[in-house]
Amino acid sequence: MSGLIPVWAVACMLVAAALMANAPFLNNRLFLVGPERAPKPLVWRLVELSVYAAAVCLLGRGLEGLLGQVTAQKWEFYAVWVLVFLTLAFPGFVWRYLRRGASR
């Protein structure tokens, strides 16, 4: 049983990744606390998305270090991570640019 990853760590990573992937598209503030921009340009949203992806990656590395030995990763791992994070961000992108834009 000691070799299994605790369920709370997996749940924490999934919830954090889903929330942070959609955060840039859900409001017009810079990094959720900065000044409000109406409307916030797509470039700022992409910058926020990349910073949040790095933060979630660091959270995962921290949890991995807390639970055991940190494994060295190659570039393929990070390429897949970016694609998974972009997939998680898709609902927020659709809500911001496709659904809401059609009603204007």
N, C-alpha and C positions, 0 to 999 in steps of 0.2 A: 504493500500500500504506500510505502514512502516514495516510490518512484512516480506516482501519479501526480499530475499537476492539480493543485487545489482548484475547485470549481470557482471560488470567489475571485481568483486571479484572472481566469478566463472571462468571467462575467464582467469584471472591472474593465478589462481591455476592450471587450466588445461594446460596452455602453460608452466608454470614453471615446472610442474611435467613431462610433455613430454620431454622438453629440457634437464632437469637434469637427467632423467632416461636414456637417450641415450648418454649423454656427455662422460661417461667413455669409450664407445666403438668407439667414433668418432675420437680420437686422441691418441697419445702416450705420452702426457705430464701428469705429476701428477697434479691432480686437476686443469686442464686447464691452469695453469700458471707455474708449476714447471718444473724441468729439463726433457728433452725429453728422453724417454727410448725406444729403438727399439729392439725387440718388448716388450711392457709392459706386464708383466705376468698377468694371470687371477686373481690372488690373489689381486693385486693392483686394478684391475678394480672392484672387489667385495667390497673392502674397500671404494673406491670412491663412489660406488653405495649406500652403507649404509650411508655414510656421507651426500650424496645428498638427500637421502630419509628423513633423520632427518632434514635437512635444509628446505625441502619443507613442512614437518610436522610443523615445527616451524613457517614458513611463514603462513600456514593455521591457526595456533593458533593466530598469530598476527592479521591476517585479521578478524578472529572471534571476537577478543577482540576489534578491531577498530569499528566493526559494532554492537556489542552488548555484552551480557554476555557470557563468555567462559563456555562451558558445560564440566563437568567432563566426561572422557571417561574410559571405562573398557578395558581389554586386547583384547576383541573381535574386537573392533574398530581398534586397532593397527595391529592385525593379518590380517584383511582385507586390511588395508592400505598397508602393506608390499606386499601382493599378487597383489594388483592393481598396485603398483609401479613396481613390477617385470614384470607384463603384459605390462606396458608401455615401459619397457626396452627391450622387445623382438625384435622389429625391429633392434635396434642397435646391439644386440647380433647376430642376423641372418646375418646382413651385415658384421660384423667383422669376425665371425668364420665359417659361412656356405657359404655365397656367395663369399667372397674374398678368403677364403681358398681353394675353389674349382678351382680357376683360377691359382693357383701357381703350 
